[in-house]
Amino acid sequence: MKIAMLASECTPFIKTGGLADVVGALPAVLQRLGHDVVVILPAYSLNTYPDGKLTPFFSKMGVKMGGKEEWCSVHYADNAEGVRHYFIEFNQYFQREGIYNNSSMKEFDDNAERFSFFTKAALQLLKDMKFSPDVVHAHDWQTALAPAYVTEMRKADKCCFSNTKTILTIHNVGYQGLFSAQSYSYIGLPWSAFTSDILEDYGKINFLKGGIYFADKVTTVSPTYAAQIRHDSHLSFGMDSFLRAKKDNFVGILNGVDYTLWDPRTDKKIPAHYWKGKWKGKAVCKKELQRRFRLSDDAAVPIVGIVSRFAEQKGLDILASTIEAVLNTMHIQIAILGSGDSRLEHYYGTLPQKFHGRFGSFIGYDDDLAHLVEAGSDFFLMPSRYEPCGLNQLYSLRYGTLPIVRATGGLDDTIEQYTEKNGKGTGFKFDDLTPNALYDTIGWAVSTWYDRKKHITSMKNRAIGQDFSWEASAREYEELYRS
């Protein structure tokens, strides 16, 4: 099949979250399965091109937006898997200090124009390069208008996308692309679509809502999250009725892990390699993690690692209300890496002074350090309010770092609850997102560390052997494309 992926992020070029990991990994696996996959991305000024090889493709390409025509250029890059990546260059929209927002975390006022243009330009590129996809696969609100544009372009040119089906993957339904109706003329879709069941949302434009309506199939990134947002208006941020309307055309497919990047046997970003039954390398990683986060050099004390955005979704405000009680009553160390909410940045940034040698923080994001936290920690904490899939708990399993998670979405799908009776399980789960429940579950993990060492060892061996590779998930997408 010919498959075109449209997205705003993709590793190794640009990343702010898990979306980039998915768009970086899934096309490569589909290519190995014999499909012809192209990925189209914006040419941000912040992009990195690891091999430095970008080839000019189109010096000029016209894109009709509302009553005007925008002129952009296109560049091309290949990767080792044979996946072709195309980059839409339009400096007015993409040569900026951020991807979605400025350095003060304020969203760009013209995001509606930026990403509607990018989506339309990506489809125009497919048309101009005569790549007739069987499937256009759009990701999140940034490219959610693709199904609507495919419908309109097909009307204008019957040969264009005549046999193309569209899929929209929702990575996080909490981000929907809500914009002023003043942008609608530029977007260029018919006003007949600006209704409450399609694109209009209390007087605003809702990109994701429109994508759900027009897409032939809609997916999200875990089966449990799909069930939750189909029936819970709070978790779906109001999209539940529209998702229910898709009936069997809405499914959950669990994300996978790119084990070429996340595997303690081969990871180039950690100081020592290790595997099941050969844990000395993990001890080396733990010692280095303690050094980097200025924690006391003590192999006997368990380290709880955290790598997270400081956002409401991640539950780190709840952790903030109980973390001092944890540190005051439990013999543990905590290493946290993340950024986001300025109040949480300040709070977690000051805790190392209060709990010297027991709490370490790095405010910001550093990919090398993220790998070290996964490898050097004994437990990994994710107290999420909701979690569509989650990737860090999957990385943690592969690194023999036992997850402590709230039983929601993909976290519930992927972590097997510890059983004290026989030591089975791959992590520790709790249901209620309260300070007490979080405190008790961390305490449960810590008591297991000190009192039931054999259980910790068996859980680590079980966790590191779990397989969440992309092959299984890619075959589910393959079947969905065929359907």
N, C-alpha and C positions, 0 to 999 in steps of 0.2 A: 504494500500500500504506500501511497504518497501521503505524508503527514507533515503539516506545517504547524509549528509551535509558536505562539505569540506570547511574549511575557515582558515584564519590566525589569526582571533580574535573572541572572544566570551565572553560576560559578563556571569558570574562575574569573569572569569579567567584572561582575558587580554583584554585591550581596549586602542585604540588610537583615535577611532572615531565612527561614526554611524554604520559602518559595524558590530562592536561587539554587538551593541544593537539589530540589526536585527537578527543575528545568535543566540543571547541569547534568544530572544522572540519567533520567528517564529516556531522553532521546538516544543516548549512546547505547542503552540496552536494546531499544527498539531497532536501532541500526544493526546491531549484532543479530537480531532475530530476522533480518532480511528486508526490513522496510527502508524506504527512502525518506529521511527526515531532514527538514530544514528548521532552524530556529531563527527568529527575527527579534531583534532587541533595539532599544535606543542607543545611539552613540553618545553616551554621557561623557563629559569631560573627566569624570571620576573613574571611567572604565580602566581596567588594567588588561593588557594583552600579553600574557606570559611569554609567548615566543616572539612577540614584537612584529608579527607578520600580519599586516592588514593590507588587503589588496583593493584598490578602487574598483567598483563594479559599475555603478551608474554615476556619471558626473552630474547629471540633472534628471530629476524625476518630478513630474507635476502631480499634485494631489489636490483634488477638488474638495474644498471644505466650505459648506454653505454657499455663499455667493462669491467666493474667491478661490483662487488657485495658489497653493503654496508650492514652492520649489525647494527640493531637498536633494541630497546626494546619498549614495549607498556604498558601503564598504563590505568586504567579505573576508572571512577567516575560516580555515578548516581546522579540525582537531584530529587527534590520533585515531579516534573511532570512526572517522569519515563523516561525521555530522557537519553540515555546512551551517555556519553562523553568518547572518547578515545584520548590518548595523545601519539604522536610519540616522543620518546626520542632518540636524536642523538646529543650528547654534542658538537661535532665538529661544528655543525651548529646552535644550539639553546641555548647554554649556553653562553650568551653574555650580554653586558650592555644595549642593545637596541633590538628592534624587527626587524626594517628595516634599522636602521642607528645607528651610535655611538653617543656619547654625544655631538659631534660637528656638528650633523645633516648631517654627510657624510654617504651616502648609503654604505652598505657593498658591497665590490667588488664581492662577490660570491653569491649575491642574486638569480641569475639564478640557480645556483646549489642547493642552500638551498631550494627554493620553488618547483623546479621541483622534487627534491628528496622527499620532504614532500608529494607532490601530488601523486607520484608513490607509496610511502609507504602507504598512506591512502588506495589506491585501492588494494594494496597487502594485507593489513589487512582485507579488506572486503572479499577477496578471501580466505585467510587462516582461517578466522573465519566462513566461509561458510554462510555469509550474502549476499544473492543475491538480490540486490536492484532493484526495479522497476525503480527508478530514482536516479541518482547521480546528486546532485545539488551543483555546484561549485560557489564560490563567488570571484569576482574581479580577477585581473591579477595573484595574488599569486597562485590560484588553477585553472586558466583558461586552463591549459594543460590537465586537467582531461578528457574532451571529446576526445582529441587525444589519450591519453593513453588507455582509454576504447576501442577505435577502434582497437588499436594495440594488446591489451591483448586479445580481442575477436578473433582476427586472430590466435594468438598463441595457444589459448585454447578455442575451440568452446563452451565449457560449461561455461566458465568464462564470465559473463556479457552478455550472449546470448540474454536475454530479457530486457536488461537495456537501458533506454533512458537517455539522458544527458541534463541538463539545466545550463546555465551560467547566473548569475545575475551580471550586471555592476552597481556598486554603484557610481562610478565616472569615466567616460571615459577618464578623463585627466591623469589617472595613468594606464599605459598600460603594464609595464614590458618590457622595451626595453633593450636588452643586446647584448654584443659582440657575433659574430658568433663563436668565439672560444669555447663557452660553449655548442655548439650544439651537439658535440660528446658525452658529458656527459649526456645530456638530453635524448639521445637514441632514438629519433624519426627518421623515415626514411628520407634520404636526399631529396626524392621526394616531401616531404612536405615543404621543404625550398624554396618556390617560392613566388613571389610577391602577389599572391592572397591567400596565406595561412599563412605562418609564417615569411616570409622574409620581412623586412621593411628597404629599403635603406641600405642593407648590414648587418643589425642587425636582431636579433630575437625579434619578438613582440608576447609576450605571449597572450595578450588580442585578438589580431587579429586572432591568431590560434584558440583560444577558440570560437570566433564568427563563424569561418568557420566550425569547427567540431561539435559544439553543435546542438542538435535537436531543442532546443528552446533557445532564448536569451531574457532576461528580463532586464528592468531597473526600477528605484524606484519611478517613477511617470509618468503619461500619458503625461504631457506637456514636460517633459525632453525627453521622448522617441520621440515625434514629433520633438523637436528641434535638437537632435543629428542625427536623420534620414536625415535631410535636410540641416543642417548648418555645413559646413566643419570646421569652426572655433570652434564652441562649441563641435563638435565631435572629435576634434584633429585628423582629417583625416580619421575617421572611418565611415563616413556617407555612402559612397558607399557600404561598406561591410555590414552595417546594412540594407541598402535598399535591398541588395541581399537576405536577410533572409525573406523578404516579410512579410506574416502573422505570421511567426515564431519569430518575434520580437515584444514584447509588453511592455507596462509600467504598473506596479502594484504599487500603492502607499504604502509606508511603513506605519506601524502602530506604536502605542505607547504602551508600557508595563505600564498599569495604576496601577499595583501592586507596581511599583517603583515611578511613577510620578503621584501623586494625592494629592492635599492639604488636603484632609480629613484624610489621613492615613500616609503621608510622615513622616518618623522618623527622617529626616535630617533637619527639619525646627522647629523653636521654638514654633509655635502655628498652630493649624489646622483651616481650614475655608472652606466655600462653598457658593454657590449662596444665597444671602440674609442674610448671616451671615459672614460679612466681617471683624469683629473685629480681627480675627486671622491674616489677611493679614496686618493690621496696626501694629501688634506686629512684624511680619516678616520684615516689612519696617524699623521699628525702629532698629532692630538688624542688618539689612543690612547697615544702616547708621553708626552704631557703628563699625562694622567690617571693613568698607571701609573708616572710619574716615571722614564721611560726616556730615554736620550740622544736628542736630536733629530738623527736621522741617517736620511735617506731611503734610503740605499744598503744598510743592514743589514736582513736579513729578520727579521720578527717571527713567532714561533710563538705562536699563541693557544690557550688552553684554557678551556672553560667546562664544568664538570663537578661532579657530586656526588663528594665524597671517600669513595667506597665501594669495597670489594674488587672489585666487578664492573668498575669503571672502569680498573683497572690502574695507578692513580696511585702505588701503593706500589712497583711495578716502576720507574716513572719516577723516583721518589725515589732509587733506588739507582744511577741513571746520570746524573741531570740535572746534577750538578756536573762530571762528566767532559765532558758536552756543552758546558757554559758555559766550561770551562777550555780546550777545544781548538777550538771553533767560534766564528766571528764572527757571533753572532746575538743577538737579544733574545727574551725570553719574557714573556708576560702571561697570568696565570692568575686565573680567577674561579671560586670554588666554596667549598663547605663540607661538613661531614660528620664523618668520623673526626677526633677531637680531636688525635691525634698528627700526622696529615697537615696539619691546620690550623696547628698550631704550626710544623711543619717548613717548609711553604711560606710561612708568615707571616714567618719570619726570614730567608729567602733574599735579600730586597731589600737588607738591610744588608750581606750578604756579597758580593753582586754588584751593587753600586750602579750604577744606570743601565742595567743589562743584564737585570735580572729584576724584574718588578713583580707584586704579588699583591693581590687584594681578597678577603678571607675573608668569605663571605656570599653573598647573591644579589641582584642588581640587574638588572632586565630591560633598562633603558636601556643599562647597561654591557655586557650580553651582546650587544646589537646592535652596539655600538661595537667589541667584540672581533672579531666576525664581519667587520665592514666594514674595520677598520683593519689586521688581520693579513694576512700573506702566506701563511702555512700554518696549518692547524688540526689539533691533535693529539688522537687518540682511541685510546689503547693498551688497549682493553677486553679483559678476559678473555672476556666474551661480550657480545653486543649484539643484542637481539631485532630491532630495526630501526635505532634511532638517528635523531635528527632533526638534530643539529648538523652532521653531515657534509653533509646536504642543504641546510641554510642556507648552509654554507660554499661549496658549489658555486655557489649563486645569487649570492654576493657575490664570486666570483672569488678565493676564498681556498682554496688547494689542500689537501685533506685528507691527513694522514699517519695511516693507520689499520691496525689489525690486521685481517686477512682473516677475519672471523667474522660470522655472522648477516647482518643488513642492511647492515653496512659492506662486506662482500664483494659483496653484491647491487648496491650503488649506486655503487661507486667502480671506475673502469676503471684498471688498472695502467699506470703510465708506462712507455713503451718508449724507451730511450735511442737506438735506431737511427733512429727517425723523429720522436720528440717527441710521439707520440700518448699519450692517457691523460688522466685527470682527477685523479690523485692518486698517492700512494705507499703500497703495501701490504706488510705483512710477516706471516709465519705464526707463528713461535715467539715466545711472550711471555716473552722473556728480556731482561735489561739490554743484552746485546751486540746482539741483533737490533734492539732499539729504538734504541740508539745509532747503529748502522749505517744504519738507515732515515732517521733525522733527518739524518745526515751525507750520505746520498744526495740528499735534498731540498735541503740547503744547497749541496752542490757543484753541483747543477743550477742553483740560483739564481745562483751566481757564474760558472760555466763554460759554461752553455748557456742564455743569456738568451732566445734565440728560442724554445726549447722551453717555458720558463716562460710566455711571452706566448701561445703557441698553446694551451697547456693551460688558461690562464685564460679564453681566449675560448671554448674548448670547454666548460669547467666552467660558466660563467655562462649558457650557452645550454641547459643540461640542463633538462628539464621533469619535475618530480616533483609536479605539482599533484594535488589531491585528486580531480579529475574521473575519471581512469582508475581509481583505487582505489575510488571510490564506485560506479562501474559494476560492478566485481567484487563488491562487497557486494550491489548490487542483484540481480545474477544469483544470488548465494548465497541471498538472501531468497526469490527466486522459486522456487528449487529446493526 
